[in-house]
């Protein structure tokens, strides 16, 4: 494998651009341009979320993984689908707002279906109760996908299916994480899903800015949430 083209400081500057406050159109344009270098850049950060999410989902989908249909929300270039494929999953549909990211994902031949969707701004372009599992990895953070997407994730999941999601615990994302966890709990209180597990990971990835790196470590922490949609779900059709 070729050496990464950018060093950590350069990648941090790129990540800062990804999270800056700008219009949705400008953000999509950024991701379209970033798509070809995205995987090299996140490898510099030692980005572990796709692997960790795949392990979490595989822990509850213990049989017939090759027949489980998985919706990869905010699929990017397909890193999560790659990790799931390594663990025996083989049926993937993907959604992302960036045409550039979808183009890279398509080139890997992992997905049976890929669609462009502005997450949080429109309903997911999928029928209710279609997927055995839904994953959203790396996109739930400040300035990215809003927590208002959660009911849509539940809607498209089959009764008895699973939803796996991740978020970061870096200082600038703590307010978003608190909002996310309130939404997760509120939906559970309504009986729309049940929490299977919450895993806190200390070395999630290298901090995307020097200010957010801990004094004793270059890494930030993160969390993996795994939810189960009950066989009969009130209020979701």
N, C-alpha and C positions, 0 to 999 in steps of 0.2 A: 504494500500500500504506500502511495506517495506521501511525502511529508506534507502536513497542512500548509497552506499558502499564507495564512495569517497567524500572527502570534496572539497571545492572550489579550494584550492591550488593544490590538486592532479589532479582535472579535468583540471585546467589551464595547467598543465604539459602535459597532454594527448593531449589537443588541440594544443599546441605548436608543438608536434610531427606530428600532422595532416597537419600542414602548413609549415613544414620545407622543404627545397629544397632537393629533392631526385628524383630518377628515377621513372617513372610511375609504374614499377613493384613493387618497394619498397612501393610506396604509396598505391597500391591496397592491398598489403600484410598487411599493417597497418590497413586499413579499414576492411579487412577480420577478423582480430583479434579483432578489436574494436566492431564489430557488436553486440555481446551479451551484452555489457555494454553501448552501445551508448545511449540508451534512458534514462537510469539512469543518465548518465553523463550530457546530455544536460538539463535534468530537474533541475540539480544543478545550471546551468546557467540561469534558467528561460527562456528558449528558446521559443519565441513566434511566430517566423516566419511562421510555418505551419498554425497556427490558423489565423494569420493576412492575409495571402495569401488566405486562404479559404473564409474568410469574403469578401475580395476584389472581388474574382471571383464570389461568390454568389450574389454580388450586381449588376452584369450585366447579370447573368444567372438567371432570376427571375421566369422562368416557365419551366416545363418539365425537371427539373434537373436530374431526374432518367433516362432519355433517352440520356443525353449528354455524349459522349465518351471523357474522359479526359486522356491525356498522361502526366504522372508524370515523368519528366526527372530528373535524379539524385535522384531517389525516396528513396534511403536509406532503412530504415526499415519500411517505409510506414506511417510516421507521418502525412504527408500532406493529403494522401488519407483518413486517419482516420478522419481528420478534415472536409474534403469535404463530407464524408459519413454522418457525423452528420448534415450536411446542405442539405441533400437530394440527393446528387450525388451518383451514384451506379455503374457506368461503368468505370473501370480504367485499363489502360495499364501502365506498369512501365519499366523504363530503369535505369541501374546503372552499373558502372564499376566493383563494388565489388560483387563477388559471395557470400561472407559472408553476406553482407547487403541484397542481393536478397533472400537469404535463410530465413532470419528473416521476410522479407516482405511477402514471400510466405506463411509462417506459419499462417499469419493473415487471409487468405482467402478473401482478399479485391480485388485482381487483377484478371482479366480474362486472362491477358497475362503479363509475365515478361521476359525481355531479358537483356543480358549483353552487354554493349556497352562502348567503350572508348570515352567518350564525348570530342568533339573537335578534335579528331584524326581520326575519320571516320564518314561517313554520318550516320544519325539516321536510324536504321533498320525498317523504316516505310514508306509506300507509301505516296506520296504527297496528301495533302488535305484530310487527313483521320479523323482528330480530331476536335471536337467542341471546345475544349479548351486544351491548353498546359500550364503546370506549371513547373517552375524550382525554387526550394526553398532551400536556404542555401548553394548552390554550387558555386555561382558566386562570387568568391573572389580570392585574390592573392594566387597563387600556386594551385588553384583548376581548375575549368572549364574555359577555355579561352573564351573571348568574341566572338571569331570567330564562335561559335556555333549558334549565333543569326539567320543567314539566314536559317539554318536547322530547327529551331523552327518555323519560318514562313512557310517554305515549307510544313511541315506536318500538319499545321493548315488548316481547311476548310476555304474557302472564307466566310467571315462573322463571323468567330470564334474569339476567344480571346487568348491572351498569357499573363500570369501573371508571373513575376519574381521578385526576391528580391536580395538585397545585403546589406552588412554592411557598416557603416560609421566610423569605428574605424580608428585611424591614419594610421596604416600600410596598410589599404585597400583603402585609398583615391586616390592613383594613379590608381589603378585598377578601382575604381568607376568612375573616370573621363574618363578613356578609354571606359568603358561600356556605359556611357552616350553619348559619341561622336558616338559610333556605333549605339546606338538606334536612335539618331537624323539623322545620315546618311541614315539609312534604311527608316526612315520616309520621308526624302527629296526625296528618290527614289519612294515614293508612295507605299511602300511594306506593311506599316501598319500605323495606326494613334494612337497617345497617347490618352488614355481615362482618365487616372489619374496617378499622382505620389504622394504617401503618405509618408511623413517623420514621423518616429516614434521615439520618444525620448528614451524611455526605451525598446529597442529592445531585449537586453539580457545582462546579466552580462559580463563585460569585461573578455576576456580570458587571460589577463595578468594584473598585477598590474600597469605596465607602461601605459597601454591604458585606464585605468579607469580615469574618470574625477575627478578633485579635490573634487567636491561636490557630486559625485555619483559613485557607482560601475558599472553603466550601460554604454553601448555604444548605439548609435542610429543606425537606419537602414532605408531602403527605400523599398517600394513596387511599382512596375511599372505595369500598366495594359495597354495593347495594343490591338487594334482591327484590324483584317485583312480585308481590304475592299472586297466587293463581287467580284470585278474584280481586280486582283493584277498583275501589269506589271512585267515581268521578272521572275516570279516564276511559275513553272509548276509542 
